[in-house]
């Protein structure tokens, strides 16, 4: 009697592209909002490895060892090996070595972003290396990392008053970034002129003034929740933007939400009230392009704005 043939082995169905895309989006959104990364769904094969690589790229210590390569072979394995070479030799970074990095995996761009941002903060990169790193990130990876790189590059172009760099970035940017570019264009236009008047409210009495305090040569703009300053350098004023920011920028009275927020600030232990002002309207700042905190504005003796250091290019403390 002939023996029965063994049952045919059925290959597992490939992961639908939509499932991988949705899982990647969930991880990126959580990272962008500063929330814990959500549990990853179980995906098969290359899709599961790609998602695992993205999770590692979003969670590794950018000043420590690079995340391990989860791919055993193939183009993704070679890509991450090239990334490891870059991350292990930051002083050798160049436009040529960056161009050789394919960047097909979303996790590769996020790992390169997080690592490079730490190198800039540590002063490892030269200006030309920083610009080469920014430029490569503008051409690879998901919209999130490209947006991070554009913001970083624009902040440094503004701090260095490099209009040629701004023009070059405008040519590289996605069309969706036009509003961001216009904000930076407005800030370039403010340099060398007087700072536009902002309606600020004193602490602790919460009365308003339209006149920026004349004694100040430095304005530090940063939400109180993002900073724990108990003292400021001489000649520096702290403008504290509202977390809600719903008040009209020309209103002569505070609404209930803004008043409560101001009263909480006034009672905050250690806050240098004699150097702090409350800005209950975020729209007034945003209309000038002052949207990425912290921000340090520097003025000369005549009250002319000489430098704007914003976001990624701002110092960690005033």
FISETOR-121848 format. One record per atom (N, C-alpha, C): x, y, z. Coordinates in steps of 0.1 Angstrom, whole numbers, padded with zeros to 4 digits, always signed. Atoms other than C-alpha are relative to their C-alpha. Example, Ala and Ser with C-alpha at 12.3 -4.5 7.8 and 13.67 -1.06 7.14 Angstrom:
<recs>
+0009-0012+0000
+0123-0045+0078
+0009+0012+0000
-0009-0011+0000
+0137-0011+0071
-0008+0011+0008
</recs>
This chain:
<recs>
+0008-0012+0000
+0000+0000+0000
+0009+0012+0000
-0009-0012+0000
+0016+0033-0010
-0002+0009+0012
+0001-0009-0011
+0024+0057+0017
-0006+0013-0004
+0006-0013+0003
+0005+0089+0020
+0010+0011-0001
-0009-0012+0001
+0023+0121+0009
-0002+0009+0012
+0001-0009-0011
+0032+0144+0037
-0008+0013-0004
+0008-0012+0003
+0009+0175+0039
+0010+0011-0004
-0008-0011+0005
+0022+0205+0020
+0002+0011+0010
-0002-0011-0009
+0037+0232+0041
-0005+0013-0006
+0005-0013+0005
+0019+0265+0038
+0008+0011+0006
-0008-0011-0005
+0040+0296+0040
-0009+0010+0007
+0008-0010-0007
+0027+0322+0065
-0003+0012-0009
+0004-0011+0008
+0008+0350+0049
+0009+0012+0003
-0008-0012-0003
+0029+0382+0045
-0008+0010+0008
+0007-0011-0007
+0021+0411+0067
-0005+0010-0009
+0005-0011+0009
-0002+0436+0049
+0007+0013+0003
-0007-0012-0002
+0016+0468+0043
-0007+0010+0009
+0008-0009-0008
-0012+0487+0060
+0003-0002+0015
-0003+0003-0014
-0005+0469+0093
+0013+0005+0005
-0013-0005-0003
+0031+0478+0093
+0000+0016+0001
+0001-0014+0000
+0024+0514+0084
-0007+0006+0012
+0008-0004-0011
-0002+0518+0111
+0008-0002+0013
-0008+0002-0012
+0021+0503+0137
+0012+0010+0001
-0011-0010+0000
+0050+0526+0127
-0006+0014+0003
+0006-0013-0003
+0027+0556+0128
-0003+0002+0015
+0003+0000-0014
+0016+0547+0163
+0012+0003+0009
-0013-0002-0007
+0052+0545+0175
+0005+0015-0001
-0006-0013+0002
+0062+0578+0159
-0009+0011+0006
+0008-0010-0007
+0032+0597+0172
+0002+0000+0015
-0002+0001-0014
+0038+0585+0207
+0014+0007+0004
-0013-0007-0003
+0075+0596+0205
-0001+0015-0002
+0001-0015+0003
+0066+0630+0190
-0007+0007+0012
+0007-0007-0011
+0042+0637+0219
+0006-0003+0014
-0006+0003-0013
+0065+0624+0246
-0007-0010+0008
+0007+0010-0007
+0043+0595+0255
+0008-0013+0000
-0006+0013+0001
+0054+0559+0263
-0004-0007-0013
+0002+0007+0013
+0058+0538+0232
-0011-0011+0002
+0010+0010-0002
+0027+0516+0227
+0005-0014-0003
-0004+0014+0003
+0029+0478+0227
+0000-0002-0016
-0001+0003+0014
+0039+0466+0192
-0008-0012-0003
+0007+0012+0005
+0016+0442+0173
+0011-0010-0005
-0009+0010+0004
+0032+0409+0164
-0001-0001-0016
-0001+0000+0015
+0042+0412+0127
+0010-0011-0004
-0008+0010+0004
+0058+0385+0107
+0012+0005-0009
-0011-0002+0009
+0092+0384+0089
+0006+0014+0000
-0007-0013+0001
+0107+0416+0076
-0007+0012+0006
+0008-0010-0006
+0078+0437+0088
+0002+0001+0015
-0002+0000-0015
+0083+0426+0124
+0014+0005+0003
-0014-0005-0003
+0121+0433+0122
+0000+0015-0002
+0001-0014+0002
+0114+0467+0107
-0006+0008+0011
+0007-0006-0011
+0090+0476+0135
+0009-0001+0012
-0009+0001-0012
+0115+0463+0161
+0011+0009-0001
-0011-0010+0002
+0143+0484+0146
-0005+0014+0003
+0005-0013-0003
+0121+0515+0148
-0001+0002+0015
+0001-0002-0015
+0113+0509+0184
+0014+0002+0007
-0013-0001-0005
+0150+0504+0192
+0006+0014-0003
-0005-0013+0004
+0158+0536+0173
-0006+0011+0008
+0007-0011-0008
+0133+0556+0194
+0003-0001+0014
-0002+0002-0014
+0145+0543+0227
+0014-0002+0005
-0014+0002-0004
+0183+0538+0227
+0006+0013+0006
-0007-0012-0006
+0206+0561+0246
+0009+0006-0011
-0008-0005+0012
+0220+0584+0218
+0014+0003+0004
-0014-0002-0003
+0252+0590+0238
+0007-0014+0004
-0006+0013-0003
+0257+0552+0244
+0002-0008-0012
-0003+0009+0011
+0262+0522+0222
-0012+0000-0010
+0011+0001+0010
+0242+0520+0189
-0009-0012+0003
+0008+0011-0001
+0212+0498+0189
+0004-0012-0009
-0005+0012+0008
+0219+0462+0177
-0008-0001-0013
+0006+0003+0014
+0212+0452+0141
-0009-0012+0001
+0009+0012-0001
+0180+0430+0142
+0000-0008-0013
+0001+0007+0013
+0184+0420+0105
+0012-0010-0001
-0011+0010+0002
+0205+0388+0098
+0007+0002-0013
-0007-0001+0013
+0212+0396+0062
-0009+0009-0009
+0008-0008+0009
+0200+0416+0032
+0003+0015+0000
-0003-0015+0001
+0198+0453+0023
-0002+0007+0013
+0002-0006-0013
+0184+0463+0057
+0012-0002+0009
-0012+0004-0008
+0213+0445+0074
+0011+0009-0003
-0011-0008+0005
+0238+0463+0053
-0002+0015+0003
+0003-0014-0003
+0221+0497+0058
+0003+0003+0015
-0002-0003-0014
+0223+0494+0096
+0015-0002+0004
-0015+0001-0002
+0259+0482+0094
+0007+0013-0003
-0006-0013+0004
+0267+0515+0076
-0003+0010+0011
+0003-0009-0011
+0248+0534+0103
+0009-0002+0012
-0009+0002-0012
+0268+0517+0130
+0014+0006-0002
-0013-0006+0003
+0300+0528+0112
+0000+0015+0003
+0001-0014-0002
+0288+0564+0113
-0001+0003+0015
+0002-0003-0014
+0276+0563+0149
+0012-0003+0009
-0012+0004-0007
+0309+0547+0161
+0011+0010-0003
-0011-0009+0004
+0330+0574+0144
-0006+0014-0003
+0007-0013+0003
+0312+0608+0148
+0009+0010-0006
-0008-0011+0005
+0342+0629+0141
+0004-0002-0015
-0003+0003+0014
+0346+0612+0107
-0012+0003-0009
+0012-0003+0008
+0311+0623+0096
+0002+0010-0011
-0002-0009+0011
+0310+0639+0062
-0012-0002-0009
+0011+0001+0010
+0285+0645+0033
+0001-0013-0008
-0002+0012+0007
+0301+0616+0015
-0005-0013+0008
+0003+0011-0008
+0297+0591+0043
-0015-0001+0003
+0015-0001-0002
+0261+0603+0049
-0007-0004-0013
+0007+0004+0013
+0252+0599+0012
+0001-0015-0002
-0001+0015+0001
+0264+0563+0014
-0010-0008+0008
+0010+0006-0009
+0237+0556+0040
-0013+0000-0007
+0012+0000+0008
+0206+0544+0021
-0012+0006+0007
+0011-0006-0007
+0180+0552+0048
-0014-0005-0005
+0013+0005+0004
+0152+0529+0036
-0008-0003+0012
+0008+0003-0012
+0142+0519+0071
-0003+0013+0008
+0003-0011-0008
+0123+0545+0091
+0008+0001+0013
-0008+0000-0012
+0142+0535+0122
+0014+0005-0002
-0013-0005+0003
+0175+0544+0105
+0001+0015+0001
+0001-0015+0000
+0165+0580+0100
-0002+0005+0015
+0002-0005-0014
+0152+0583+0136
+0012-0003+0009
-0013+0002-0007
+0184+0567+0150
+0010+0011-0003
-0010-0010+0005
+0205+0591+0129
-0004+0014+0006
+0004-0013-0005
+0184+0621+0141
+0003+0001+0015
-0002+0000-0014
+0185+0612+0178
+0015+0000+0004
-0014+0000-0003
+0222+0604+0178
+0007+0014-0004
-0006-0012+0005
+0231+0635+0157
-0004+0012+0009
+0004-0011-0009
+0211+0658+0179
+0008+0000+0013
-0008+0001-0012
+0230+0646+0209
+0015+0004-0003
-0013-0004+0003
+0263+0651+0191
+0001+0016-0001
+0000-0014+0001
+0254+0687+0183
+0000+0007+0014
+0001-0006-0013
+0244+0694+0219
+0013-0002+0008
-0013+0002-0006
+0278+0680+0230
+0011+0007-0006
-0011-0008+0006
+0297+0702+0206
+0009-0009-0008
-0009+0009+0008
+0311+0672+0186
+0001+0004-0014
+0000-0004+0014
+0301+0683+0151
+0006+0014-0002
-0003-0013+0005
+0317+0711+0133
-0013+0006-0007
+0012-0005+0008
+0292+0735+0115
-0002-0007-0013
+0002+0007+0013
+0298+0718+0082
-0005-0014+0002
+0006+0013-0003
+0292+0684+0097
-0015+0001+0004
+0014-0002-0004
+0260+0696+0113
-0009+0003-0012
+0009-0003+0012
+0247+0710+0080
-0001-0013-0008
+0001+0013+0008
+0256+0677+0062
-0009-0010+0006
+0009+0009-0008
+0238+0657+0089
-0015+0005-0002
+0014-0005+0002
+0207+0680+0086
-0005-0003-0014
+0004+0002+0014
+0207+0678+0048
-0003-0014-0003
+0003+0014+0003
+0208+0640+0047
-0013-0004+0006
+0013+0003-0007
+0179+0638+0072
-0012+0007-0008
+0011-0006+0008
+0159+0661+0049
-0004-0009-0012
+0002+0007+0013
+0161+0635+0021
-0004-0015+0003
+0003+0014-0003
+0154+0602+0040
-0010+0000+0012
+0008+0002-0012
+0130+0588+0066
-0014+0005-0002
+0014-0005+0000
+0094+0596+0075
-0001+0015+0002
+0002-0015-0002
+0079+0631+0076
+0004+0005+0014
-0004-0005-0014
+0085+0633+0114
+0014+0003+0001
-0015-0003-0001
+0123+0630+0112
+0004+0011-0010
-0003-0011+0009
+0124+0653+0081
-0004+0013+0006
+0004-0013-0006
+0104+0679+0100
+0009+0004+0011
-0009-0003-0011
+0127+0676+0130
+0013+0006-0006
-0013-0005+0006
+0158+0681+0107
-0002+0014-0005
+0003-0013+0005
+0142+0711+0090
+0000+0010+0011
+0001-0010-0011
+0134+0728+0123
+0014+0002+0006
-0014-0001-0005
+0169+0721+0136
+0008+0009-0009
-0008-0007+0009
+0185+0735+0105
-0004+0015-0001
+0005-0014+0001
+0163+0766+0104
+0004+0008+0013
-0003-0007-0013
+0169+0774+0141
+0015+0004+0000
-0014-0004+0001
+0207+0773+0135
+0003+0010-0011
-0002-0010+0010
+0205+0793+0103
-0004+0014+0006
+0004-0013-0006
+0186+0820+0123
+0010+0005+0010
-0010-0003-0010
+0210+0819+0152
+0013+0005-0006
-0012-0004+0007
+0239+0823+0128
-0002+0011-0010
+0004-0011+0009
+0220+0849+0107
+0005-0003-0014
-0005+0005+0013
+0228+0828+0076
-0011-0001-0010
+0011-0001+0009
+0204+0839+0050
+0002-0010-0012
-0003+0009+0011
+0221+0818+0023
-0005-0014+0004
+0004+0013-0005
+0215+0787+0044
-0016-0001+0000
+0015+0000+0000
+0178+0796+0048
-0005-0002-0014
+0005+0001+0014
+0174+0800+0011
+0002-0015-0005
-0002+0013+0004
+0190+0766+0005
-0010-0010+0007
+0009+0008-0007
+0168+0750+0031
-0014+0001-0006
+0013-0002+0006
+0137+0765+0015
-0001-0009-0013
+0000+0008+0012
+0146+0747-0017
-0001-0015+0003
+0000+0014-0003
+0150+0713+0001
-0013-0004+0008
+0011+0003-0009
+0119+0716+0023
-0012-0006-0007
+0013+0005+0006
+0086+0697+0017
-0010+0012-0001
+0010-0011+0001
+0057+0720+0005
-0008+0002+0012
+0008-0001-0012
+0039+0712+0037
+0006+0009+0011
-0008-0008-0010
+0066+0732+0056
-0001+0015-0003
+0000-0014+0004
+0057+0765+0040
-0003+0009+0012
+0003-0008-0012
+0041+0779+0072
+0012+0002+0009
-0012+0000-0008
+0072+0770+0092
+0010+0010-0006
-0010-0008+0007
+0094+0787+0066
-0004+0015+0001
+0005-0014+0000
+0073+0819+0066
+0003+0005+0014
-0003-0005-0013
+0077+0821+0104
+0014+0003+0002
-0015-0004-0001
+0115+0820+0102
+0003+0012-0009
-0003-0012+0009
+0114+0845+0073
-0004+0013+0008
+0004-0012-0008
+0095+0869+0096
+0011+0003+0011
-0010-0002-0010
+0122+0864+0123
+0013+0006-0006
-0011-0006+0006
+0150+0871+0099
-0002+0015-0003
+0003-0014+0002
+0132+0904+0091
+0000+0008+0012
-0001-0008-0012
+0132+0914+0127
+0014+0004+0004
-0013-0003-0004
+0169+0913+0131
+0005+0014-0004
-0005-0013+0003
+0185+0947+0133
-0010+0011+0003
+0010-0009-0003
+0153+0964+0142
-0006-0001+0014
+0005+0000-0014
+0133+0971+0174
-0010-0013+0001
+0009+0011-0003
+0114+0942+0190
-0014+0005+0000
+0014-0004+0000
+0077+0944+0183
-0006-0001+0015
+0005+0000-0014
+0057+0953+0215
-0009-0012+0002
+0008+0011-0005
+0042+0924+0234
-0008+0004+0012
+0008-0003-0012
+0014+0927+0259
+0004-0011+0011
-0004+0009-0011
+0029+0912+0291
-0007+0004+0013
+0007-0002-0013
+0014+0908+0326
+0010-0002+0011
-0010+0001-0011
+0035+0915+0357
-0005-0011+0010
+0002+0009-0011
+0038+0890+0385
+0005+0006+0013
+0012+0009-0002
+0024+0887+0411
-0013+0008-0002
+0013-0008+0000
-0002+0916+0406
-0008-0002-0012
+0007+0003+0013
-0011+0906+0370
-0006+0013-0006
+0004-0012+0008
-0013+0941+0355
+0008+0000-0013
-0007+0001+0013
-0004+0946+0319
+0008+0012-0004
-0008-0011+0006
+0021+0967+0300
+0002-0004-0015
-0004+0002+0014
+0027+0971+0263
+0014+0003-0003
-0014-0004+0002
+0062+0983+0268
+0009-0011+0006
-0010+0009-0004
+0090+0958+0269
+0009+0007+0010
-0009-0007-0009
+0111+0966+0300
+0013+0005-0006
-0012-0006+0007
+0138+0990+0289
+0013-0005+0005
-0013+0004-0006
+0165+0977+0313
+0005-0013-0006
-0004+0013+0003
+0166+0943+0297
+0007+0000-0014
-0007+0002+0012
+0191+0933+0271
-0001-0014-0005
+0002+0014+0003
+0182+0896+0271
-0014-0004+0005
+0013+0005-0004
+0147+0880+0270
+0000-0015-0002
+0001+0014+0000
+0143+0844+0278
-0015-0004+0000
+0014+0003+0002
+0110+0830+0265
-0001-0015+0001
+0001+0014-0002
+0101+0796+0279
-0011-0003+0010
+0011+0003-0010
+0071+0780+0296
+0006-0004+0013
-0005+0003-0013
+0075+0776+0333
+0001-0015+0003
+0000+0014-0001
+0067+0739+0331
+0012-0007-0006
-0012+0005+0007
+0097+0734+0309
+0013+0004+0007
-0012-0005-0007
+0121+0752+0333
-0002+0001+0014
+0000-0001-0015
+0129+0753+0370
+0009+0011+0004
-0009-0011-0004
+0147+0786+0371
-0004+0007+0013
+0002-0007-0013
+0151+0802+0405
+0008+0013+0000
-0007-0012+0001
+0175+0829+0394
+0004+0002-0015
-0003-0003+0014
+0184+0847+0361
+0012+0009+0000
-0011-0010+0001
+0215+0865+0349
-0005+0014+0001
+0004-0014+0000
+0215+0902+0354
-0003+0005-0014
+0004-0005+0013
+0198+0921+0326
-0009-0009-0008
+0008+0009+0007
+0177+0891+0317
-0014-0001+0006
+0014+0001-0004
+0139+0889+0318
-0006-0013-0005
+0006+0013+0003
+0119+0857+0317
-0015+0003-0004
+0014-0001+0005
+0087+0858+0295
-0005-0014+0000
+0006+0013-0002
+0065+0829+0305
-0012-0001-0008
+0012+0001+0008
+0041+0819+0277
-0010-0009+0007
+0011+0007-0006
+0007+0806+0288
+0000-0014-0006
+0002+0014+0005
+0002+0768+0285
-0013-0001-0009
+0012+0000+0008
-0033+0775+0272
+0001+0010-0011
-0003-0010+0011
-0026+0807+0253
-0012+0005-0008
+0012-0003+0007
-0062+0815+0244
-0004+0015+0000
+0004-0014-0002
-0063+0852+0254
+0003+0008-0013
-0003-0009+0011
-0066+0878+0226
+0012+0009+0004
-0013-0007-0004
-0032+0896+0224
-0002+0015+0002
+0002-0015-0003
-0048+0931+0227
-0010+0001+0012
+0010-0001-0011
-0072+0922+0256
+0007+0008+0012
-0005-0008-0011
-0069+0946+0286
-0004-0007+0013
+0004+0007-0012
-0084+0920+0310
+0003-0015-0002
-0003+0014+0001
-0075+0884+0317
-0013-0008+0001
+0011+0009-0002
-0101+0857+0312
+0003-0009+0012
-0001+0008-0012
-0107+0832+0340
+0011-0010+0000
-0010+0010+0001
-0084+0805+0327
+0014+0007+0001
-0013-0007+0000
-0055+0830+0321
+0003+0005+0014
-0002-0005-0013
-0060+0846+0355
+0004-0011+0010
-0003+0011-0009
-0059+0813+0373
+0015-0005-0002
-0014+0004+0004
-0027+0803+0354
+0010+0010+0006
-0009-0011-0005
-0011+0837+0363
+0001-0001+0015
-0001+0001-0015
-0020+0833+0400
+0008-0012+0005
-0008+0012-0003
-0005+0798+0401
+0015+0003-0002
-0014-0004+0002
+0027+0812+0386
+0005+0009+0011
-0004-0009-0010
+0028+0840+0411
+0003-0007+0014
-0002+0007-0013
+0026+0815+0440
+0011-0011-0001
-0010+0011+0002
+0053+0792+0426
+0013+0003+0008
-0012-0002-0008
+0082+0788+0451
+0012+0002-0008
-0013-0002+0006
+0115+0802+0440
-0001+0008-0013
+0001-0007+0013
+0102+0820+0408
+0005+0014+0002
-0006-0013-0001
+0122+0852+0403
-0010+0011-0005
+0011-0008+0004
+0091+0874+0402
+0004+0014-0005
-0004-0013+0005
+0110+0907+0397
+0006+0000-0014
-0005+0002+0013
+0124+0893+0365
-0009-0008-0010
+0009+0008+0008
+0094+0874+0352
-0013+0007-0004
+0013-0006+0006
+0064+0884+0330
-0008-0011-0006
+0009+0010+0005
+0034+0864+0320
-0005+0004-0014
+0005-0003+0013
+0024+0862+0283
-0012-0009-0002
+0011+0008+0002
-0012+0849+0282
-0005-0003-0014
+0004+0002+0014
-0015+0851+0244
+0012-0007-0007
-0010+0007+0008
+0005+0825+0225
+0000+0006-0015
+0001-0005+0014
-0008+0840+0192
+0009+0012-0003
-0009-0012+0002
+0012+0872+0197
+0014-0004-0003
-0013+0005+0002
+0044+0852+0199
+0001-0007-0014
+0000+0008+0012
+0035+0828+0171
-0001+0008-0013
+0002-0008+0012
+0025+0856+0147
+0014+0006-0004
-0014-0005+0003
+0062+0868+0150
+0009-0011-0005
-0009+0011+0004
+0075+0833+0143
+0006-0006+0013
-0006+0005-0012
+0085+0827+0180
-0008-0012+0005
+0008+0012-0003
+0071+0792+0182
+0007-0012+0006
-0007+0012-0005
+0098+0768+0193
+0008+0004+0013
-0006-0003-0013
+0108+0771+0230
+0011-0010+0003
-0001-0013-0005
+0131+0779+0246
+0006+0010-0011
-0004-0011+0009
+0140+0813+0229
+0008+0010+0008
-0008-0010-0006
+0167+0837+0238
+0002+0012-0010
-0001-0012+0009
+0164+0872+0223
+0011+0010+0006
-0011-0009-0005
+0195+0895+0226
-0002+0014-0007
+0002-0013+0005
+0192+0933+0222
+0012+0009+0003
-0011-0009-0003
+0217+0961+0220
-0005+0012+0009
+0004-0010-0009
+0217+0993+0240
-0011+0009-0005
+0011-0008+0006
+0193+1010+0216
-0013-0008-0001
+0012+0009+0001
+0168+0981+0219
-0002-0007-0013
+0001+0007+0013
+0176+0967+0185
+0003-0015+0002
-0002+0014-0001
+0173+0930+0181
+0012-0005-0007
-0012+0003+0006
+0207+0916+0175
+0002-0015-0003
-0001+0014+0002
+0203+0878+0178
-0012-0007+0005
+0011+0009-0004
+0176+0851+0180
+0005-0014+0001
-0004+0014-0002
+0185+0817+0194
-0012-0007+0005
+0013+0006-0003
+0154+0795+0193
+0001-0015-0002
+0002+0014+0001
+0145+0759+0198
+0014-0008+0001
-0012+0008+0000
+0174+0735+0189
+0013+0009+0002
-0012-0008-0001
+0199+0764+0187
+0000+0009+0013
+0000-0008-0013
+0189+0780+0221
+0009-0007+0010
-0008+0006-0010
+0212+0775+0250
-0009-0007+0010
+0008+0007-0009
+0200+0751+0277
-0005+0009+0012
+0004-0009-0010
+0198+0779+0302
+0003+0015-0005
-0002-0013+0005
+0196+0817+0298
+0013+0006+0004
</recs>
